[in-house]
Amino acid sequence: MYLITVFGNLLIILAIGSDSHLHTPMYFFLSNLSFVDVCFISTTIPKMLWNIQTQRKDISYKGCIVQMYFFLLFAGLDDFLLTVMAYDRFVAICYPLHYTVIMNPQLCGILVLVSWIISVLDSLLQSLMTLRLSFCRQLNIPHYFCELKQLIQLAYSDKHLNNMMMNFSAGLLGGVPLAGIIYSYYKIVTSICGISSRQGKCKAFSTCVSHLSVVSLFYCTCLGVYLHSAGTHNSHSTAVTSVMYTVVTPMLNPFIYSLRNKDIKRALQAFF
């Protein structure tokens, strides 16, 4: 699954880079999403595979903090890029005549840069706040990677501020992008309903199907993990559920975008 994810997303990046017809805002954001998905899955799965191979499950304190930092960084980037892609579809469908003017290369670059800056600052802040906590010399983390919530729970010093910051960050950086996606699709659906021809409606909606599928997969799996962890204290079951959004979602993204997209199919055929 790891190899499929890496090669699948790298093929998307190479196909977009090699085809000049795909040098548009939508595919620019898609190539960034594919790159982030490769990095996201690479923060956890190689270490887990190494643990399985060597039958050793230890990780240093520094290594744990570094893994947690990059996991939070790329998870946040995934979230923001999906929001930016929803805005791109909103502009393309609701303001088609102004699309190239609004979604110019400068704006696209700024949107991606801002996503990076916010994600870097958030993950850095969470990691630095974790460093202030006191832990025992040896810890048993009931997960397959160093998850922020699990680490905070294992600390024996005061963790009220960490819990408050973690919940605030999750609500703000998770809720605001989701609200932006919902609003974008509300306006998209409203605009599509105003199209008179059935063919025009189908064509407009088909440009959003892939993105909507990825968004649904990402948020449904994340919400499922959150509700599952809140409703049960079985750490093994929570870890198994976490595989859905850390492994399955990044693996399926290339298939969703390539199987339903004629442009990507043509670019892949030309590339090979």
Disulfide bonds with the S-S distance in Angstrom:
Cys64-Cys146 2.07
